[in-house]
Amino acid sequence: SKGLPAIRRAHKSSRVEGHLTNMSAVKIVYQGDMRRVSLPEEQPFAFLKKEAIRLLQDDFKYGIVVRYKDDENDIVTISTDGELFEAIDSTKGTLKLLISTRNPTDSEGEFVKVSKDGRAVVLSKSAIDEKKNLKKVEAKAPPAKAREDAETTPSNVGSKKTKALDAKAKAKVSKKDQVEDEKHYSMCFVSDVTIPDFSEQVCGGLITKTWRIKNNGKLTWPAGVKLTGTGTEFKVIDKLPVPVLSPGKEGDVSIVLRVPRKPGNHRSQVFQLSFKGKKLQGDKLWAVVKAKAKTPRKQPVKATPKKETPIDNSQLNAKFVEDVSFPDGTKVESGTKVEKQWLIQNTGSAVWPEGTELVKITPKGLRACRGKVPLLAPGEKGVVSVVLNPPKKNGMFKTRDFSLSFDGKVFGEKYWAQLQVIEQKKVDMEAKRAEKKAAKAEKEALKAEKEKLKQLRVSQKEAAKADKEAKRAEKAKRKEVRDLKKKLNAKFIADVTIPDGFETETGQILQKTWKIQNDGDVTWPEGTNMVNWIGKGINRKVECKVPLLKPGETGCITVPFEVPNKTGKVKSTHYSLQYDGKKFGDNYWIVLKVKGNSPKKGIKKVINKDSKQIYGAQFVRDVNIADGTVVRPGQVLVKGWILKNSGNCVIPAGSKLVCLKRASTFGKDAETKMSQGVKPGDHFPITVKVTAPNTPGEYTAQFRMETADGKRFGDKYWVTIRVSPFPVPTDFKAMAMNFLADSKVVRTLQAELPDIIMKIRQGKKMATIVAYLIKKYPFFDKHPFVAMLKPYLKTVESFMGDQITALLKMFSLMPV
């Protein structure tokens, strides 16, 4: 700062020092750091220094020096509000101020020289010769009074010029601000309070039209907003003041009009809010009435005049219903007239008579108020109003009581108004606070929207990732199925029932059983079924039970076969095993020797009552307890099957399911009796209760249907279980791997893993967690691995926890 030459402008402005008419923005520069500061209306220079010290955060021990570069490229120092005014006025665009630290040895005003225009004073520490010349000039100068006059003349000229420029700039800024403000003043129509459209009114009569309006702009309406109209359709009698409304608030505006004298529908001129001669943005207002001619009075028939029945004040009553305008606590600007309206109801027993008026109750008596009181019939509601002039003093203002009066006597309830009177400046401050609050709410809403979009993108990304993983798992599953199909095979061993050449009659239903062997490399998977090839490339699924044999194991498959209506040697179409749409293994067929005549074409075969009854019970499917299910010793099981009556007669009530004698005692003496008969072709469920042996091992119990007289019929049904206190590690691992190889299981566990971990941390038992999963996903209960786990979860909780932990570690679902 020592090396900067400084020039100070001596500014004698006509404006009051320390006051700006409008906010101004300047830039401050200090050691390469640039900031923007908005100056207030009062004492801008003091505010500038304080704000510069706060923003720049340096150790300005002896204060700061403020300078700027003028249009002559000179560095000029600023130390007062007037000099700051001059700098702002003389700079095009935003003023840039140079900030430097003041040194204790700096001296301002030691060497000065008045410039040619009489306004600039030059400070130069190095110009010693100029200092001497300046002293000589001062020594030869005229007396003080003459010198003062000489200096005053150019200064006054400059001051007048400056004043004119300031006034012009002020008017330009004021006009610009006014235009900007007018863009934010707006009004919208809400509803008609009085005189709805096409109301019937007397020609030439006076009406008070009131509209409910709303400030839908961004700024509070200033004092002085008026209701103006274009046109002369209705004569305007009086206009009530427009309330000062802040943004979003509603209020009422009224006008007294004279209805045209010509009958018919009339629309008034259009009214609009205006301020200082310029119309505000927003809706337009009008009134539409149906003018009705006065009914001519009929000449009274001369008759004996009747005495008018005097009105008893006890029959008159009125009740307050609600505030129509300016409810209690409404904020109004001091010195602004408002029209207060109440909705009241006639709760008396007589119509309010002519002469009923609204009065103010004062200590000196009743004072009549301007305004017409509607003559309401009992039960009717109407509006009464009064114009109020709130005091200039701020605070809560409550009027005196008002009431209805007839013939000098008050009747009904009392009404009053309670308003909060505030200054226009306070109204503006509240409007600014409301704007800031609205801006903050908008900013928070925008922030919430951004966060919502962010969460949406994250969820979309996770969904895409999950979908990609699912597709990858599905692809791996399809590859695994393809590999599995290549390893499947089946070999025919022998006919168990109905050997080739078996003699039978037409229309009989037979049960053909083959003994086959799995000579492939893998166990036959779930979904393996038997199909009947009824044409070239066409097959249909056969309802029968296919045992899931391991490589090298043998088993039996039984299919139902209906003997065709054709005599002689008959060979069936081929049967074969199929998995996932692909055939594997040998073909199987039936060769019969059929006796009897074929029925003629178009005539159905009828079984006579005297014909032979054939009982049949064909296996359809297992209901529960798949073959190979692991159970604990002594566990009680209820095995269920779905069977079909494949015979030609009803299976009678009293028939029962009995256990066939075998070397094992598993299922011995277990039987189930049928309580009702089953028609031919109908499906029916049947269950039997068995108890698992106490010795570990694999057990099979076979069952068959039996009539009440001991005749057995139908297929054989069996249940195979493995009794073990717990599976050996190799079997446990194989069952777990089969469980986790199921893509549906994997997707479900991935989705539920966060909830499972949370329940484990909450101390939930494994039995509770497994029960929760089975309830939510019933297919879990049918999986052998889950069926094996369920019996041990409650009794061997800690042991199962160790096993599950080892399993999760094995599949890298938990860190080891």
Phi, psi and omega in degrees: 000338181293327184276000183270119172293143185237139177235130178250131176269126175276106188251121176245080184274150177284346180285156179287129183292138179090017179216127175251141180284331181222159176293139178232150179245137178229163175251138176243138183236129179213113178052047177082353179265125182243132178230159178246130184233132174265126184271143178281177180283331182247137178047062183293325185291317178298319178296322181297315181296315181297318181291324179295318180295322181292317185284318187282335173054053176238168182272083177274079188295318183255017178096189182234159176243131182250124180224165173211163181258120184274188185290345177264011178066026175263149178271117185248135180268142178243132178223356180224169177295323180298318178293327176294321175302312183299320180295319180293318183292326186272358183253131174275130183085207182274132181288132178254120182254135180262121183256133176218162181279134178281134177266148181295338182271353180294140178227124182257136175086014181286316179241120183229155175210127180284132181281177184295325182280358177079008185244328186266140175238124187265133176249121182216114181282336186268348184271078182290322180297321181292327177297316180295316179299323180295320178295322177296317179299318180293325179293322180275001185290153177295175179303167187299320182294316179295319179297322179296320178294319181296322180283334184288325186301303179295327180295318179295321178299313179297323180295317178297318178298316179298320180297317179296317179296319179297316180297319180295315180295320179298315180297321180295315180294317180299318180295319179296316179295322180296318179297319179296318181295321182299332178294334184262356174272125181206153182222145174228145180284138180252303182193164172276126177274315178232163177051071176296163183303141178065028172286144179281127180227152181284136178303131179079000181278164179265138176229148173251107181268127180236130177246145170266120183237167183222139174278102179257020176268194183257346182238156174290139179295136178282164175293140180107001176290132184238163175258114183241152181227157178242123181117170184228028182299315177246142177279128180275119181269315182203148176239128177273152184299148176275127181292150177275111185249137173276165183305130178088350182273156178246153179201176181246143176230137187230158178209142179262123185235156174254129182289140177303154184277349181271129180295154179127184179277131181228139174247132182289172172295161181276130179251149181209149178286142179219157179221119180056043175084356180247135183286139177279157177289155175128194185285164175250153184241148175202170178234141177235122182231159174252103183286133182235130182295150179293139177288119182297140181285132177282143177296124182294137176286129181298120180207173179292116182301138178265144177284131179291138179284119180297143181272129178271125181298339179291343178275349182263136177201155180214145182230134176288134180255301180196165173281126176277320179223154177050066176297165183305136179091000179295138179273128177230155179280141180299139178081005181256128178285143179226152177255113179269131181234139176239144172263120183236167183226139175281107180255013178271194181249005181224156176290139178296128186278167172301138182101356175288131185219162176267128183235155174259133181269111181242166177299333181271359180128198182269139178236122182292143180253151178288140180128146183266135178265125179294139180273089188273143173279163180305130179091342181283157179242148179204174185247133170241149185217161177210144179269127182248147177239093183299153179290165179281343181284136179289151176131187181278129183239123177243130181283171171287170181284144174244154178201170176271149183218144173220128178058037176080004180242133182278140175219155178084184181285168179260153181230149178208172177231141178230110186241152175257112183270128180223158178282160179298324180297319179293323177299317179297319179297318178295323177295320179296319178297320178297321179295317178297319180296318179295320179296320178296317178298320178295320179295317179294321177296320178295321179295317178296322179295319178297318179295322178296317178296321179297314179298323179296317179297320180296315180295322178295320179296317179294321179296319178296321179295315179297320179296320179296318178295320179296319178295321179295317178295321179295320178296317178296323179295317179296320178296320179296320179295318178300315178296323181294320181299325181292337185262357181275143176198156179215144184231134177286134179251305183194162171277126179273317178232159176051075178292165180301137181089007180298132181271134181206178180250161180293146176085358180282152175251119184249158176246107182264131181235131174245148171259123183232167183229141173277102179252028175266193183260349183225162175291141178297126186279168173299139182102355175287131182218169179259135179235155179246121183275102185269354179194181181290113180074007183242132178219164175226148183286139180257130179284098178203164181267125179252117179290139179273086186279145173278163179305128180090344180282156177243156180200178182242144176233129181243131178234146176279145181219126178263123183293127181290164179277059182216129181269162179101198180280124183236130176242131181284166170291167186284146171247151175201165176275151182213142176223124178054041175083000180245129179284146174213153176084188182287167172264151181231144181211175181233134177239122184234159171245106190263133177253160177104166180266144176285139177292151179295156182294133178092354181247123181286147176283130181246130178269117180288158179297331182278354181291166184290133177276132179238120176273144177213142177218095186268135177292134177251303179196162172282143175271320182205180177052078178295155179301136179091006180295135180271128180229164179274158180300134178077006181288137180271127183239149174240105183268136181231146176229159168252122182244166179231136175285099182265009178269189181252013179216168181288135172284116188287154173297144184100346174294154185217159176263123184237156179271135178279144182289130177221176180295326181278151178271000181296123179085000183299138178068006177278131178206159179224127181262138180276133183271343179214159182282166181232130181286157178300135178088347182278148173270149177208145178271154176208141182230162177213142181261127179229159179241131182290143177297162180275346181264131179300147179151182179256132185228146178227133175240130181252144183227158178207154179284150182213135178283172182297334180266012173091009180270122182270147181207166175084183180288170170263141180234141184222164174226127181243127181230161174239119180266122181204137175296330173190143183294151177294158184305321183293317178293320179298317179294319180296317179295320179294320181294320176297323178295314183280346178281346179285117183299325179295319178296316182297313180298321181293316180294322177298320181289326184265356185302316178301319179293322180297315180297318180297318180293324178296317179294332178282355178089016179291143178284154181298325179298321180293318181294316180295320178297322177297316181292320181294321179294322182280325181231091185299336183295341178298324187293339182271354182278134182303324182296316179291319178299325177291323184286323190305316184296338188256355189295320184279324186272331184237053187297311183294320180296318179295324178299318177296319181295316181294320178299317178297321180295316179296321177296320182298325181259018173059030176273347176224150176293138181282000000 
